[in-house]
């Protein structure tokens, strides 16, 4: 299927690896030029070169912390102040126990996983509206549908972003801008590995045992792949997604047992 977005320009955040890279790869395969961002310059540059070589599109890497005003300014400058597609993404805060988190812990999580995405939308969506077309995909978490106890900081911040998008998306849809969220369950990324290692340390089992136990709770019996996630992202960014507005698409292999 031709997604109809060849020649568009996208910003993909946290794109040097994992789910962000999966999204960047899928968009590049559709002929979308990219500005990609992450904090680590070496991995980001390598990713940019690999994607450009594989798909023949322009890929501009910007090494910066997207959760800071200074980092966002660098990325927006590389974009020339506008983009057709925005994929927001930022690493989740560390796990812990609800009694241990301070006000500063919550503020840091909200800055990274809620306010940075909102700031990027405020910077780029008005231009999309003026041009009559745009797509925004926020990578959040399955935890906004089914909270994960040790990830309370992430539960809080990402649910706040979900509430913002629920209202904002319906205010911009008439201008041809579709804003939606992608909710990953466990995918084969560094984040999942870190969580499995944390479980292993807490419970005195190996990381492989922790992963196997978690996979057994997923009806698909496996972690998702970044390329699966990227394909879903690319579709939400496509011309065919014009009637999908303010939705939360869960990609978790069936782990959440719910009728709706």
C-alpha positions in Angstrom: 0.0 0.0 0.0 1.3 3.4 -0.9 0.8 5.6 2.1 0.9 8.8 0.1 3.5 10.7 2.1 6.5 10.6 -0.2 8.3 13.9 0.0 6.9 14.9 3.4 9.2 16.0 6.2 9.1 14.5 9.6 10.6 14.9 13.0 11.1 11.7 14.9 12.4 12.0 18.5 14.5 9.5 20.4 15.2 7.8 17.0 18.7 6.4 17.3 17.3 3.0 18.4 14.3 1.2 19.7 10.8 2.3 18.9 11.8 5.7 17.6 14.2 4.1 15.1 11.4 1.7 14.1 9.2 4.7 13.3 12.0 6.6 11.5 12.8 3.5 9.3 9.1 3.0 8.4 8.6 6.6 7.4 11.9 6.7 5.4 10.7 3.6 3.5 7.7 5.6 2.4 10.0 8.4 1.1 9.7 10.8 4.0 12.7 13.1 4.7 13.7 13.1 8.3 15.1 15.1 11.1 15.9 12.6 13.9 16.9 13.4 17.4 18.5 11.6 20.4 21.0 12.6 23.0 23.9 10.3 21.9 25.6 11.8 18.9 27.5 8.7 17.8 24.6 6.3 17.7 22.3 9.0 16.2 24.8 9.8 13.4 25.2 6.0 12.6 21.4 5.6 12.5 21.0 8.6 10.2 23.6 7.3 7.8 22.1 3.8 7.7 18.6 5.1 7.1 19.6 7.5 4.4 21.6 4.8 2.6 18.9 2.2 2.8 16.0 4.5 1.6 17.5 7.3 -0.3 15.9 10.1 1.7 17.5 13.1 3.5 18.1 12.3 7.2 19.4 15.1 9.4 20.6 14.0 12.9 20.4 16.5 15.8 22.0 15.3 19.0 20.2 17.1 21.8 18.0 16.6 24.9 14.5 17.1 23.5 13.2 17.4 27.0 14.9 20.8 27.4 14.0 24.2 25.7 17.6 24.3 24.4 17.3 20.9 22.8 14.0 21.6 21.2 15.3 24.9 19.8 18.1 23.0 18.0 15.7 20.5 16.5 13.3 23.2 15.4 16.1 25.1 13.8 17.1 22.0 11.8 13.5 21.7 10.6 13.4 25.3 9.5 10.5 25.7 11.9 8.1 23.4 10.2 7.3 19.7 9.6 4.5 17.7 8.1 4.8 14.8 10.5 5.8 14.9 14.2 6.6 11.7 16.2 7.2 12.6 19.9 9.1 10.2 22.0 11.2 10.3 25.2 12.7 7.7 27.4 10.6 6.7 30.4 11.5 7.6 34.0 13.0 4.9 36.2 10.9 2.4 38.1 10.4 2.6 41.8 8.0 2.6 44.7 5.2 5.2 45.1 6.4 6.1 48.6 9.9 7.1 47.4 9.1 9.6 44.7 9.7 13.3 45.5 8.0 16.3 43.9 11.2 16.7 41.9 10.9 13.2 40.5 7.4 13.9 39.3 8.3 17.3 37.8 11.2 15.6 35.9 8.9 12.9 34.6 6.2 15.4 33.5 8.8 17.6 31.8 10.2 14.6 29.8 7.0 12.6 29.0 4.3 15.2 28.9 5.5 18.8 28.6 8.2 18.2 25.9 5.6 16.6 23.6 3.2 19.4 24.2 5.9 22.0 23.5 6.7 20.4 20.2 3.0 20.2 19.2 2.6 23.9 20.1 5.6 24.7 17.9 4.8 22.6 14.8 1.0 22.0 14.7 0.0 25.7 13.9 2.1 25.5 10.7 0.4 22.2 9.8 -3.0 23.8 10.3 -2.0 26.7 8.0 -0.9 24.3 5.3 -4.0 22.2 5.7 -2.3 18.9 6.5 -0.4 17.3 9.3 0.1 14.2 11.4 1.2 13.8 15.0 1.9 10.5 16.7 2.9 10.5 20.4 4.6 7.4 21.6 3.2 6.9 25.1 2.7 3.6 26.9 0.3 0.7 27.4 0.4 1.9 31.0 -2.1 4.7 30.3 -4.7 1.9 29.8 -3.4 -0.5 32.4 -1.1 1.1 34.9 2.2 -0.7 35.8 2.9 -0.4 39.5 6.7 0.2 39.5 6.3 2.7 36.6 4.1 5.2 38.5 6.1 8.2 37.3 5.5 7.1 33.7 1.8 6.3 34.4 1.3 9.8 35.7 3.1 11.8 33.0 1.9 9.9 30.0 -1.7 9.8 31.2 -1.5 13.6 31.5 -0.3 13.8 27.9 -3.2 11.5 26.8 -5.7 13.9 28.4 -4.2 16.9 26.6 -4.3 15.1 23.3 -7.9 14.0 23.8 -9.0 17.7 23.8 -6.4 19.3 21.5 -6.7 16.7 18.7 -10.4 17.5 18.2 -9.6 21.2 17.9 -7.2 20.8 15.0 -8.8 18.0 13.0 -10.9 20.4 10.8 -7.6 21.8 9.5 -6.5 18.4 8.2 -4.2 17.6 11.2 -4.6 14.2 12.8 -3.2 13.7 16.3 -3.1 10.3 17.9 -1.1 8.2 20.4 0.6 4.9 20.0 0.7 2.8 23.2 3.5 0.2 23.2 3.4 -2.8 25.4 6.6 -4.8 25.8 8.8 -4.5 22.8 12.3 -5.9 22.2 14.1 -2.6 23.2 16.7 -1.5 25.7 13.8 -0.3 28.0 12.4 -3.8 28.2 15.8 -5.3 28.8 16.4 -2.8 31.7 13.0 -3.7 33.3 13.7 -7.4 32.9 17.1 -6.9 34.6 15.4 -5.0 37.4 13.0 -7.8 37.9 15.8 -10.3 37.9 17.7 -8.4 40.6 14.7 -8.0 42.8 13.5 -11.5 42.6 16.8 -13.4 42.3 16.2 -14.9 38.9 18.1 -14.4 35.6 17.1 -11.7 33.1 16.2 -14.5 30.6 13.9 -16.0 33.2 12.3 -12.6 33.8 11.7 -12.1 30.1 10.3 -15.6 29.6 7.9 -15.1 32.5 6.7 -11.8 31.1 6.4 -13.2 27.6 4.2 -15.9 29.0 1.7 -13.2 30.0 1.4 -11.9 26.4 -1.1 -13.8 24.2 1.4 -13.4 21.2 4.0 -15.1 23.5 6.7 -12.7 22.4 7.8 -9.1 22.8 6.9 -6.8 19.9 9.5 -5.8 17.3 10.4 -2.1 16.6 9.6 -2.6 12.9 6.0 -3.7 13.8 5.6 -0.6 15.9 7.1 1.5 13.1 4.6 0.2 10.6 1.7 1.2 12.8 3.2 4.6 13.2 3.7 5.1 9.5 0.1 4.2 8.8 -1.1 6.8 11.3 1.0 9.3 9.5 -0.4 8.4 6.1 -3.0 9.9 3.9 -5.3 7.0 4.7 -5.5 8.0 8.4 -7.4 11.2 7.7 -10.4 9.9 9.8 -8.4 8.7 12.8 -8.4 11.5 15.4 -7.6 11.5 19.1 -7.2 7.7 19.3 -5.0 5.6 21.5 -3.7 2.6 19.5 -2.5 -0.2 21.8 0.3 -2.5 20.5 0.8 -5.0 23.2 0.3 -8.5 21.7 -3.0 -8.8 23.4 -1.6 -8.4 26.9 -4.4 -6.1 28.1 -7.5 -8.4 28.4 -10.3 -6.0 27.7 -13.4 -5.9 25.6 -12.9 -2.3 24.5 
